[in-house]
């Protein structure tokens, strides 16, 4: 028997309605299904707390957009169970399956015909007085940036303990290949094929225009030290989780011991996604 989790986008009725139709279909296939409590409550069903689902299931179906996929992938963390994203959002880089394809793709998942793609994740730690005071798992990117009204900040940067530069900029991004089509792309970074083993270091609006993004191997340690006396500086994880930084704090970033695993439909074409989502080739 397959044990399957369903997690929907928070506060939306559509994922709950789709889950309500999907639940009996999966049950007929001999599956045990766990629906997250918030999604289940919308249709007056009994649910399971999100935090418990990764420990109970073989894989998770995500009904939402890329933001929901990011939060669920971080939730899975060290469990390394595969995730299937059904796009009910907008852009849909990570949610590879459209609603009208869902049952067809799930048939292939249940029969083992759908491949699983592994992607690197990162671990970010905030060091204050040499003590790790906050630690996060990262799917897309680690961002150190200033608040809306703050002045340009100084970010002293090291790679494998070797001094690189003190970037005078609005911020700095450390991105995985998965995150290369997110914030790093808008900062002038390259698009990396999602299964590559590398990271991008990209300054945000640098004072010196020759400070360009750089691609690094994924086994390096990146350390970013906040040197500015500015209280309005934040660490942001995947654009979803924030932590306020102080002068002298170090953000340490390295490859996670665990990988994200996504079900990839057999007919999926990554370059078609780039053409569709980023409008490549259009005039």
C-alpha positions as CSV (number, residue, x, y, z in Angstrom):
1,X,0.0,0.0,0.0
2,X,1.3,3.4,-0.9
3,X,1.1,6.1,1.8
4,X,0.5,9.5,0.3
5,X,0.4,13.0,1.7
6,X,-1.6,15.8,0.2
7,X,-0.7,19.4,1.2
8,X,-2.6,22.4,-0.3
9,X,-1.9,26.0,-0.6
10,X,-2.9,27.7,2.6
11,X,-6.1,29.7,2.8
12,X,-7.4,28.6,-0.7
13,X,-10.5,26.7,-1.4
14,X,-9.5,25.2,-4.8
15,X,-6.8,22.9,-3.4
16,X,-9.3,21.6,-0.9
17,X,-11.8,20.9,-3.6
18,X,-9.2,19.1,-5.7
19,X,-8.1,17.1,-2.7
20,X,-11.7,16.1,-2.0
21,X,-11.9,14.6,-5.5
22,X,-8.5,13.1,-5.4
23,X,-8.9,11.3,-2.0
24,X,-11.5,8.7,-3.2
25,X,-9.5,8.1,-6.4
26,X,-6.3,7.3,-4.5
27,X,-8.3,5.2,-1.9
28,X,-9.6,3.0,-4.8
29,X,-6.0,2.5,-5.9
30,X,-5.3,1.0,-2.5
31,X,-3.5,4.1,-1.1
32,X,-3.6,5.4,2.5
33,X,-3.9,9.2,2.2
34,X,-3.1,11.9,4.7
35,X,-4.4,15.4,3.9
36,X,-3.0,18.4,5.8
37,X,-5.4,19.7,8.5
38,X,-6.0,23.2,7.0
39,X,-6.9,21.8,3.5
40,X,-9.1,19.1,5.0
41,X,-11.0,21.5,7.3
42,X,-12.2,23.5,4.3
43,X,-14.2,20.5,3.1
44,X,-15.1,19.4,6.7
45,X,-12.8,16.4,6.6
46,X,-10.4,15.1,9.3
47,X,-6.8,16.1,8.6
48,X,-3.2,15.6,9.7
49,X,-0.9,18.4,10.9
50,X,1.5,19.4,8.1
51,X,4.6,18.8,10.3
52,X,3.7,15.2,10.8
53,X,2.9,14.2,7.2
54,X,6.6,13.7,6.0
55,X,7.1,11.0,8.7
56,X,4.0,9.1,7.6
57,X,4.1,8.9,3.8
58,X,6.1,7.6,0.8
59,X,5.6,10.8,-1.2
60,X,3.6,14.1,-1.1
61,X,1.3,15.7,-3.6
62,X,1.5,19.5,-3.4
63,X,-1.6,21.4,-4.6
64,X,-0.5,25.0,-5.1
65,X,2.2,27.1,-6.7
66,X,6.0,27.3,-6.4
67,X,5.8,29.0,-3.0
68,X,3.9,26.0,-1.6
69,X,6.4,23.7,-3.2
70,X,9.3,25.5,-1.5
71,X,7.7,25.4,1.9
72,X,6.8,21.7,1.6
73,X,10.3,20.7,0.3
74,X,11.9,22.4,3.3
75,X,9.3,20.6,5.6
76,X,10.4,17.3,4.1
77,X,14.0,18.2,4.8
78,X,16.1,15.2,5.8
79,X,13.3,12.7,5.1
80,X,14.1,13.0,1.4
81,X,10.8,11.8,0.2
82,X,9.7,12.7,-3.3
83,X,7.3,15.6,-4.0
84,X,4.9,16.0,-6.9
85,X,3.8,19.5,-7.6
86,X,0.4,20.2,-9.2
87,X,0.3,23.8,-10.4
88,X,-2.6,25.9,-9.0
89,X,-0.5,29.0,-8.8
90,X,1.0,31.3,-11.4
91,X,4.5,30.8,-12.8
92,X,5.0,27.2,-11.9
93,X,8.7,26.4,-12.4
94,X,8.6,23.7,-9.6
95,X,5.0,22.6,-9.9
96,X,5.6,20.7,-13.1
97,X,2.1,19.1,-13.5
98,X,-1.0,21.0,-14.6
99,X,-4.4,20.2,-13.1
100,X,-5.6,18.4,-16.3
101,X,-2.6,16.2,-16.3
102,X,-2.8,15.2,-12.6
103,X,-4.5,11.8,-12.8
104,X,-2.5,10.7,-15.8
105,X,0.8,11.5,-14.1
106,X,-0.3,10.0,-10.8
107,X,-1.0,6.7,-12.6
108,X,2.6,6.7,-13.7
109,X,3.9,7.6,-10.3
110,X,1.9,4.7,-8.7
111,X,3.3,2.2,-11.2
112,X,6.9,3.5,-10.9
113,X,7.0,4.9,-14.5
114,X,7.7,8.5,-13.3
115,X,11.3,9.4,-12.7
116,X,12.5,11.3,-9.6
117,X,14.9,14.2,-10.1
118,X,17.4,15.0,-7.3
119,X,18.5,18.6,-6.6
120,X,20.9,20.1,-4.2
121,X,19.8,22.1,-1.2
122,X,21.7,24.4,1.1
123,X,22.1,24.8,4.8
124,X,22.3,28.4,6.2
125,X,23.5,29.2,9.7
126,X,23.6,32.6,11.4
127,X,26.7,32.9,13.7
128,X,26.7,35.6,16.4
129,X,29.7,35.6,18.6
130,X,30.7,32.3,17.1
131,X,27.5,30.7,18.2
132,X,24.9,29.4,15.7
133,X,21.7,31.1,16.7
134,X,19.5,30.2,13.7
135,X,19.8,27.4,11.1
136,X,17.7,26.8,8.0
137,X,17.4,24.3,5.1
138,X,17.3,26.1,1.7
139,X,15.7,25.1,-1.6
140,X,16.0,28.2,-3.7
141,X,18.3,30.9,-2.2
142,X,19.9,32.5,0.8
143,X,19.6,36.3,0.6
144,X,21.2,39.0,2.8
145,X,19.7,42.3,2.0
146,X,18.9,45.7,3.4
147,X,15.5,47.1,4.3
148,X,13.6,49.5,2.1
149,X,14.9,52.6,3.8
150,X,18.4,51.4,4.7
151,X,21.6,52.7,3.0
152,X,23.9,50.5,1.0
153,X,25.5,47.7,3.1
154,X,29.0,46.2,3.4
155,X,29.2,42.4,3.1
156,X,32.6,40.9,3.7
157,X,32.6,37.6,1.8
158,X,34.7,34.5,2.1
159,X,34.8,31.3,0.1
160,X,36.4,28.3,1.9
161,X,37.8,30.9,4.4
162,X,39.6,32.8,1.5
163,X,38.7,36.5,1.3
164,X,36.8,37.3,-1.8
165,X,35.7,41.0,-1.5
166,X,33.6,43.3,0.7
167,X,30.6,43.9,-1.5
168,X,29.0,47.3,-1.2
169,X,25.5,46.6,-2.4
170,X,21.9,46.3,-1.6
171,X,22.5,42.6,-0.7
172,X,24.0,39.3,-1.7
173,X,22.3,36.1,-3.0
174,X,23.6,32.5,-2.7
175,X,21.4,30.4,-5.0
176,X,21.0,26.8,-5.9
177,X,20.4,25.8,-9.5
178,X,16.7,25.4,-8.6
179,X,16.7,29.0,-7.4
180,X,18.6,30.4,-10.4
181,X,15.3,31.3,-12.1
182,X,14.1,33.1,-9.1
183,X,15.7,36.2,-7.3
184,X,19.2,35.5,-8.7
185,X,17.9,35.8,-12.2
186,X,16.6,39.3,-11.5
187,X,20.0,40.2,-10.1
188,X,21.7,39.3,-13.4
189,X,22.6,35.7,-12.5
190,X,22.7,32.9,-15.1
191,X,20.1,30.2,-15.5
192,X,21.6,26.9,-14.3
193,X,20.2,23.5,-15.3
194,X,18.4,22.3,-12.2
195,X,20.4,19.1,-11.6
196,X,23.8,20.7,-11.8
197,X,26.1,20.6,-8.7
198,X,26.9,24.2,-8.2
199,X,25.8,27.5,-6.6
200,X,25.6,31.1,-7.8
201,X,26.9,34.1,-5.7
202,X,25.1,37.2,-7.0
203,X,25.3,40.8,-5.6
204,X,22.1,42.8,-5.6
205,X,22.6,46.3,-7.1
206,X,26.3,46.5,-6.4
207,X,28.0,49.9,-6.0
208,X,30.8,48.7,-8.3
209,X,29.3,47.6,-11.6
210,X,32.2,45.1,-12.2
211,X,30.9,43.0,-9.2
212,X,29.2,40.3,-11.3
213,X,27.6,37.0,-10.3
214,X,29.9,34.0,-10.1
215,X,29.2,30.3,-10.4
216,X,30.9,28.1,-7.8
217,X,31.2,24.4,-7.1
218,X,28.6,23.2,-4.6
219,X,31.2,21.9,-2.1
220,X,32.4,25.3,-1.1
221,X,31.7,27.1,2.2
222,X,30.4,30.7,1.7
223,X,30.6,33.1,4.6
224,X,29.0,36.5,4.6
225,X,29.9,38.9,7.4
226,X,27.7,42.0,7.9
227,X,30.1,44.9,8.5
228,X,27.6,47.8,8.3
229,X,26.3,49.4,11.5
230,X,22.7,49.1,10.2
231,X,19.9,47.5,12.1
232,X,17.7,47.1,9.0
233,X,19.4,44.1,7.4
234,X,17.8,40.7,7.0
235,X,18.5,37.1,6.1
236,X,15.8,35.7,3.9
237,X,15.4,32.0,3.1
238,X,13.5,31.1,-0.2
239,X,11.7,34.5,0.1
240,X,9.6,33.0,2.9
241,X,11.5,32.9,6.2
242,X,13.3,36.0,7.6
243,X,15.8,36.7,10.4
244,X,17.1,40.1,11.5
245,X,20.9,40.5,11.4
246,X,23.2,42.7,13.5
247,X,26.6,44.1,12.7
248,X,29.3,41.4,13.0
249,X,26.9,38.5,12.3
250,X,28.2,35.8,9.9
251,X,25.9,34.0,7.5
252,X,27.5,30.6,6.8
253,X,26.2,28.7,3.7
254,X,27.1,25.2,2.5
255,X,25.5,22.3,0.7
256,X,23.0,20.4,2.7
257,X,23.6,16.7,3.4
258,X,20.1,16.1,2.0
259,X,18.6,16.6,-1.5
260,X,15.3,17.7,-2.7
261,X,13.4,15.0,-4.8
262,X,10.8,16.0,-7.3
263,X,8.7,13.7,-9.5
264,X,9.3,14.7,-13.1
265,X,6.6,13.7,-15.8
266,X,8.2,11.7,-18.6
267,X,7.1,14.2,-21.2
268,X,8.4,17.2,-19.3
269,X,10.7,19.5,-21.3
270,X,12.8,21.9,-19.2
271,X,13.5,24.1,-22.2
272,X,9.8,24.3,-23.1
273,X,9.3,25.6,-19.6
274,X,11.8,28.3,-20.2
275,X,10.2,29.2,-23.5
276,X,6.7,29.3,-21.9
277,X,7.5,30.9,-18.5
278,X,10.2,33.3,-19.6
279,X,8.9,34.0,-23.1
280,X,12.1,33.0,-24.8
281,X,12.0,33.5,-28.6
282,X,9.1,35.9,-28.5
283,X,9.3,39.3,-30.1
